[in-house]
Every structure is written in C-alpha cells, then in structure tokens.
Amino acid sequence: MKKAYSIFLVLMLAVGILAACGPDREEGAGGNEGSNADGAKPEKLVVWEDTDRSVALEPAVKAFEEEHGIKVEFKEYGMAEDMRNQIRLDGPAGKGPDVLTLPHDQIGMLAEEGTIQEISVEQSVLDTFTESSIQAQTYDGKLYGLPKATETPVFIYNKELMSEAPATMDEVYEFSKDFTDGKKFGFIALWDNFYHAYAVIGGMGGYVFGEKDGALQSDDLGINNEGAVAGAEYIQKWYKEGLFPKGVIGESGGSAQDGLFNEGKLASVQNGPWAFQGYMDAGIDIGATPMPKLPNGEPMTTFMGVKGWHVSAYTENKEWSTKLVEFLTNYDNAKIRFETTKEIPPVKELIEDPIIADDEYSNAVAVQSQYAIPMPNIPEMAEVWGPMATALQTLATNKAEPKEAMDEAAKTIQTNIETNHSK
C-alpha cells in the first residue's frame, strides 16, 4: 500500500512539472494578462490618492477598469503625513493599498524602511517625463515611482503695481529701492526659509548634497562653499537694506507676506502655484513668470517638489500595480489631471501642449521647473532644514556674517548626519 501511494505521488509530481513547462495562457486585450509574475490577474487593486484630488483619478481608474477588467478602488488621505502613517499600520496588516501617492522627498525614508518598492518600466515610458522629475523618483540609483505632478516657486506680481515682470533680479532690486517706503514693498521672498532661499544659494553655485553615480552623497555638503556664501551675502543684503519688512521672518512670515500682497501693498513675491488662487480671490490681477535671473546671470535654482505614484511593498500584485502606475501617468490621464486640478504633470508632450504653453500661470511653473532641482529625497535631508533655518534667520536679523552662519550650519548638519544616520 505504501509503495502504491509513493508511485501515485511520483506520477502527480511529473504531471505538475509537465504542466509548468507548457505554454503560457493566451494573452488578453491588455497585452500582458496572464504574464503577471505575481500570479493571476487580480480582481481588484486599491489606490490611495491625495485629499481632494480624486476628481482627476476617477476617469483614469474607469478607463483602466474597462481596458483590463480589474476593479480599482480608491481612498483619499492627507499627503503626506496621514498617508505615510496609515500605510505603516495597514500595510503589514494586509489592508493597505497597492498603489499610493507621495511627495518625492519621502521616498528615501519609505524605501529604507521597506514601505514602498522599486519598480521597473521600459525606457520609452521614462522618456515621456522630464529628466528632473524622474530623478526625483529615484533613490540610491533605483526607480521607486513615476511622477504625477510638479511644483516650484515662481515670480508672481501685481499688474497694477508692476506693469511687467523684470527679467533680472537687478531690475527687481532697483524697482524695490524706488517703490519700498516701509508701508509698501517692491518684492518679498521668504529667504529665511531654506526651501525658498535655495533658489538663490543654488543659483549662485551652492548645493545640498553632491552626487556620484546617480546617488546623493550625504558626506559631500555644499551649503557653505564659495557659491553658497555668495548666495547668503545676497540674501542678507535685502534684509540689511530694509527691503523686506521685519515681520516676514519665521513661521508667520508666509501669512505676513500674503497679507501684504492681498492688500495691494506688495508688488511682487517669490511663491508657488499654491498661492495663485488665494491672490486671485483677493481681487489681485496677478501675473506670473519664471524667476528673474540672478546678478551672476544664472537662473534661480528653485527647489522642485514632485508628487508621484508608488507601489506598496505590501502588495501581492506588483506587476499589475506597476501597470496601473504607468496608466495613471500617461499623456491622456496627465492631461485630465491638469484640466481638473491644475496640477502640472511633468510629461514633456503635455508641457508643450497649448493647454499649458498658453496658460500664463502654468507655463511659468513649467518653465521654471526646467531650472529647478528636486529636493533631496535621502533620509539625511531631515537634518538640513533646522540648521539652515537657524543660519538664514541669523542672516535676516543681521546677527551673523554669511560665511560664519553657513559654516556653522554645515558643521551642525554633518554632526547630526553622523549621529543619526550612521550605518
């Protein structure tokens, strides 16, 4: 009896091996059904979207369902803290998403902790996006998502106070010298905040982390090199000469700046596309252009933020999740996103489309993005913001010289990196 049972098991094993060696299932209309390395085509995929952005996601999801026969459910969570905290809870419990959206500066941290995973797409897919936006989705030389929208600060001005946008910061400076009287101001930028100040520091030749073989190097700091110090000197000049009001410093600076602009007491600002609607709602006739060139003749190197679509490390459907990410970011769905949310997808063909090229505000962001760099997405970037805010605020209040302030910031950042990120 035992011998017969053993023969039966051997025969069953042989049948299994022959079946495994047989031809794949016939592909369906989608082109790759049945070839999913993760197993059979799933019945459902789950997507987590940013709050109030599902208006752009819904038509894309419907089209994907019709093309591939896979149900796609979506939920909205606040970006990025709410979503980040929620996937840490739901992912390990098997209740998380297959695909989620994140700001690119979260990628390094979430990749390191194993919350999102590397994806692989054809070069033809990568080529549809701007180079900088793909760079933003890359960490340690690996691709962790595809970009869905980009934003960066631009030059915004009140057309009643400034007839046309200056081409250079020298022109902005001269205008401000004539226009500013302590009650009204020609130009304000939140240059005590490193996010905004980097436009000057980077444009003058500074940098945060050096790069080698496509990976950022946390032991190569450039925030106190010669160019960075020159940028700091330029920033301090505006504060020293009283061209920026004293109240536009620290956490309340943004509100003070917007208040002056909305009251018609401020001719121009450096601010992001998130400010457009508020200024319009205040009745200001605004114009927008890329940032004027710096005194060294170089464009301002603003920080760029890129929102992307990512594949959860907890999904059981990596291949189909990746297909969904590709689908959500293609030209047609990127165009729908712009039309419904005014978010600007970094799809090269779409940027050249009249829908963006002929839109003054969106075009300003798209053009400035060509000079922008993605905020560093490695975990060590967390150690940069605090020391740089301290350095810039000492410059704004004239409590330190530029080189002294930048050297101290670099020293603190490096110490914190060595303490908190040693491997």
C-alpha positions, 0 to 999 in steps of 0.5 A: 500500500505504501509503495502504491501511494509513493508511485501515485505521488511520483506520477502527480509530481511529473504531471505538475512539472509537465504542466509548468513547462507548457505554454503560457495562457493566451494573452488578453486585450491588455497585452500582458494578462496572464504574464503577471509574475505575481500570479493571476490577474487580480480582481481588484487593486486599491489606490490611495490618492491625495485629499481632494484630488480624486476628481482627476483619478476617477476617469483614469481608474474607469478607463483602466477598469474597462481596458483590463477588467480589474476593479480599482478602488480608491481612498483619499488621505492627507499627503503626506503625513496621514498617508505615510502613517496609515500605510505603516499600520495597514500595510503589514496588516494586509489592508493597505493599498497597492498603489499610493501617492507621495511627495518625492522627498519621502521616498528615501525614508519609505524605501529604507524602511521597506514601505514602498518598492522599486519598480521597473518600466521600459525606457520609452515610458521614462522618456515621456517625463522630464529628466528632473522629475524622474530623478526625483523618483529615484533613490540610491540609483533605483526607480521607486515611482513615476511622477504625477505632478510638479511644483516650484516657486515662481515670480508672481506680481501685481499688474497694477503695481508692476506693469511687467515682470523684470527679467533680472533680479537687478531690475527687481532690486532697483524697482524695490529701492524706488517703490519700498517706503516701509508701508509698501514693498517692491518684492518679498521672498521668504529667504529665511526659509531654506526651501525658498532661499535655495533658489538663490544659494543654488543659483549662485553655485551652492548645493545640498548634497553632491552626487556620484553615480546617480546617488546623493552623497550625504558626506559631500555638503555644499551649503557653505562653499564659495557659491553658497556664501555668495548666495547668503551675502545676497540674501542678507543684503535685502534684509540689511537694506530694509527691503523686506519688512521685519515681520516676514521672518519665521513661521508667520512670515508666509501669512505676513507676506500674503497679507501684504500682497492681498492688500495691494501693498506688495508688488511682487513675491517669490511663491508657488502655484499654491498661492495663485488662487488665494491672490486671485480671490483677493481681487489681485490681477496677478501675473506670473513668470519664471524667476528673474535671473540672478546678478551672476546671470544664472537662473534661480535654482528653485527647489522642485517638489514632485508628487508621484505614484508608488507601489506598496511593498505590501502588495501581492500584485506588483506587476499589475500595480506597476501597470496601473502606475504607468496608466495613471501617468500617461499623456491622456490621464496627465492631461485630465489631471491638469484640466481638473486640478491644475496640477502640472504633470511633468510629461514633456508632450503635455508641457508643450501642449497649448493647454499649458504653453498658453496658460500664463500661470502654468507655463511659468511653473513649467518653465521654471521647473526646467531650472529647478532641482528636486529636493533631496529625497535621502533620509539625511535631508531631515537634518538640513532644514533646522540648521539652515533655518537657524543660519538664514534667520541669523542672516535676516536679523543681521546677527551673523556674517554669511560665511560664519552662519553657513559654516556653522550650519554645515558643521551642525548638519554633518554632526547630526548626519553622523549621529543619526544616520550612521550605518 
